[in-house]
């Protein structure tokens, strides 16, 4: 797909070239029309395909035996791999063309290819800072070998810090925590919490260790002391016993991206983690918003009858949830905007909602999903698009982006 | 106003052109011998709707006994797919498949000799 800067000439559509900038030229038009240059936009959840850099990342694996396994498996060309993969077809059978056209994107210069392509889409959308996360590693929490999760997490984080974050201040991250190993999780925060561009730590949600396990308490305390937020990034696991009942990707995606975060949130609240760590900031990523609207009501309803189940709580579950942060994407857009408005009210969106694109994944959102809402005033839009995240991540609120020029036409 | 799109002889079946206009870009499709033109602006989030893949409608095969027997393409209903998020549109009508109450803005196409024009 070669969406180009509009010109005065008729053009053909080709499928043998790609540019992140050109493919999003209509996003840049929106950015100009809405004057995004005037205020800060922070994307709290975006991605790159770290698998395209495995050759580099595997060299950062500290253990020589695992490092050799990784490098060897990478050379086998997909027959089997050390990391495995996930079942699914996120690109809708190739209909999301950027997923298979991206191999044609040309980059040049000394900076890493991921920096170049990330800055291209950030500028086109009007994004000042983007919190960058991996893609295949979102499924690493279900790897049967805990030591592989630890080794890969440390290698990826070191590579990301050294290769990306050190060199590009507009790209930030919340680093991957190897949550299946609580000691390694704690050590990760100690080792990487002060690195440039590290704004917190992220737990991939599909996994089977409960967040209230005592083994994690010292990590939560450390994060609280360091003033760094923890986030739970949703994904699905089609091998999960319940989700195996779904037979289409739309099913496993719609449910799976809510399911694990609903479980973790429930455990987080009813076990009183917010009371134990009142200053620890928590963010829930990529589950949309309706799950929180629903879960707040479900938990409050039961809590009033079963306070003995969660005696650590001094307030209703929803009151703790309303102090957490929620990333917006994939933001549900009901035909009746008053339904969405009620959801915003429920989660206290004015201060707790933080916009995210999830780009370049199949269901990405543009800033317009917030900016075009009829029930928000200008300041609320700016808070959600960047102001809230700037406070959470301690970012300078001065815009730094350069939206590419777009040929003017009506 | 009439905007020249292409010579018909150079505008192959299943091909398309993106045409600039004062009202925004227009995608012109050549499909089964006819020409169709729509605004190149997806109803979802403004993406380049006319610049994605052409894909036939997918149907579930449901047998007489109401059992599911797999899926197949229905070549009689061709869709074009917005490459940003996968919104599908009927190439003959511009109808949004995900919400059939919605249609892309349609433009008239005229053929004069070997020349194809869109009216915008």
Boltz contact constraints between the chains, C-beta under 6 A:
constraints:
  - contact:
      token1: [A, 1]
      token2: [B, 51]
      max_distance: 6.0
  - contact:
      token1: [A, 1]
      token2: [B, 83]
      max_distance: 6.0
  - contact:
      token1: [A, 3]
      token2: [B, 48]
      max_distance: 6.0
  - contact:
      token1: [A, 3]
      token2: [B, 51]
      max_distance: 6.0
  - contact:
      token1: [A, 6]
      token2: [B, 20]
      max_distance: 6.0
  - contact:
      token1: [A, 6]
      token2: [B, 25]
      max_distance: 6.0
  - contact:
      token1: [A, 8]
      token2: [B, 20]
      max_distance: 6.0
  - contact:
      token1: [A, 10]
      token2: [B, 17]
      max_distance: 6.0
  - contact:
      token1: [A, 10]
      token2: [B, 19]
      max_distance: 6.0
  - contact:
      token1: [A, 11]
      token2: [B, 18]
      max_distance: 6.0
  - contact:
      token1: [A, 13]
      token2: [B, 16]
      max_distance: 6.0
  - contact:
      token1: [A, 13]
      token2: [B, 51]
      max_distance: 6.0
  - contact:
      token1: [A, 26]
      token2: [B, 46]
      max_distance: 6.0
  - contact:
      token1: [A, 26]
      token2: [B, 48]
      max_distance: 6.0
  - contact:
      token1: [A, 92]
      token2: [B, 86]
      max_distance: 6.0
  - contact:
      token1: [A, 95]
      token2: [B, 53]
      max_distance: 6.0
  - contact:
      token1: [A, 95]
      token2: [B, 81]
      max_distance: 6.0
  - contact:
      token1: [A, 95]
      token2: [B, 86]
      max_distance: 6.0
  - contact:
      token1: [A, 96]
      token2: [B, 86]
      max_distance: 6.0
  - contact:
      token1: [A, 97]
      token2: [B, 52]
      max_distance: 6.0
  - contact:
      token1: [A, 97]
      token2: [B, 83]
      max_distance: 6.0
  - contact:
      token1: [A, 366]
      token2: [B, 45]
      max_distance: 6.0
  - contact:
      token1: [A, 410]
      token2: [B, 22]
      max_distance: 6.0
